[in-house]
């Protein structure tokens, strides 16, 4: 389980596998090497990423990268799988409202 807190009103509660898929879909160069290193593999068990506790520039960079990762991964999903599409659209809506 991975919890990503964007702010006091917006959070993701997602499986580590979903988080890893999103991170893999982030375009090269959007993140610095150490931005998510701490959060990648612990997410397979349980991890918490609190963006408001990070430096503002880093938090914004990570939020933008996760938003883009969701958008890119969403384009790979079969549109006929409406439940999965709806799930990722919900993640995108939460992430896109950050900042």
C-alpha positions as CSV (number, residue, x, y, z in Angstrom):
1,X,0.0,0.0,0.0
2,X,1.2,3.5,-0.9
3,X,-0.2,6.6,0.5
4,X,0.6,9.9,-1.3
5,X,-0.6,13.0,0.4
6,X,-0.8,16.0,-1.9
7,X,-2.3,18.3,0.7
8,X,-4.8,18.2,3.6
9,X,-7.7,17.4,1.2
10,X,-6.2,15.2,-1.4
11,X,-4.6,11.8,-1.0
12,X,-4.0,8.6,-2.9
13,X,-4.3,5.2,-1.3
14,X,-3.0,2.8,-3.9
15,X,-1.3,-0.6,-4.2
16,X,2.5,-0.6,-4.6
17,X,2.1,-2.2,-8.0
18,X,-0.1,0.8,-9.2
19,X,2.4,3.2,-7.8
20,X,5.3,1.5,-9.6
21,X,3.3,1.5,-12.8
22,X,2.7,5.3,-12.5
23,X,6.4,6.0,-11.7
24,X,7.5,3.9,-14.7
25,X,5.3,6.0,-16.9
26,X,6.9,9.3,-15.8
27,X,8.8,10.8,-18.7
28,X,12.6,10.7,-18.4
29,X,14.0,13.9,-16.9
30,X,10.9,14.9,-14.9
31,X,12.4,13.7,-11.6
32,X,15.8,13.9,-10.1
33,X,17.4,10.5,-9.3
34,X,16.6,10.7,-5.5
35,X,13.1,12.2,-5.7
36,X,11.3,8.9,-5.3
37,X,14.1,6.5,-4.5
38,X,13.0,6.2,-0.9
39,X,9.4,5.5,-1.8
40,X,9.7,3.0,-4.7
41,X,10.3,-0.3,-3.1
42,X,8.9,0.3,0.4
43,X,5.6,0.9,-1.4
44,X,5.4,-2.9,-1.9
45,X,4.8,-3.2,1.8
46,X,3.6,0.2,3.1
47,X,4.9,3.7,2.5
48,X,3.9,7.3,3.0
49,X,4.9,10.2,0.8
50,X,3.9,13.5,2.3
51,X,4.5,16.2,-0.3
52,X,3.7,19.1,2.0
53,X,6.7,18.1,4.2
54,X,9.1,18.3,1.3
55,X,10.8,21.4,0.0
56,X,8.2,23.2,-2.2
57,X,10.2,22.9,-5.5
58,X,10.7,19.2,-4.9
59,X,7.1,18.6,-3.9
60,X,5.8,20.4,-7.0
61,X,8.3,18.4,-9.2
62,X,7.1,15.1,-7.7
63,X,3.4,16.0,-8.0
64,X,3.8,17.1,-11.6
65,X,5.7,13.8,-12.4
66,X,3.1,11.6,-10.7
67,X,0.3,13.5,-12.6
68,X,2.1,12.9,-15.9
69,X,2.8,9.3,-15.0
70,X,-0.9,8.7,-14.4
71,X,-1.9,10.4,-17.6
72,X,0.6,8.4,-19.6
73,X,-0.3,5.1,-18.0
74,X,-4.0,5.9,-18.5
75,X,-3.4,6.0,-22.3
76,X,-2.1,2.4,-22.2
77,X,-5.3,1.0,-20.6
78,X,-8.0,-0.6,-22.7
79,X,-10.8,2.0,-22.8
80,X,-13.3,-0.9,-22.5
81,X,-12.0,-1.6,-19.0
82,X,-14.2,1.2,-17.5
83,X,-13.5,0.3,-13.9
84,X,-9.8,0.6,-14.3
85,X,-10.1,3.7,-16.5
86,X,-12.3,5.3,-13.9
87,X,-9.8,4.4,-11.1
88,X,-6.9,6.1,-13.0
89,X,-9.1,9.1,-13.9
90,X,-9.8,9.5,-10.2
91,X,-6.1,9.5,-9.4
92,X,-5.5,12.0,-12.2
93,X,-8.2,14.3,-10.9
94,X,-6.7,14.2,-7.4
95,X,-3.1,14.8,-8.6
96,X,-4.0,17.5,-11.1
97,X,-5.7,19.6,-8.4
98,X,-2.5,19.7,-6.4
99,X,-0.8,23.0,-6.1
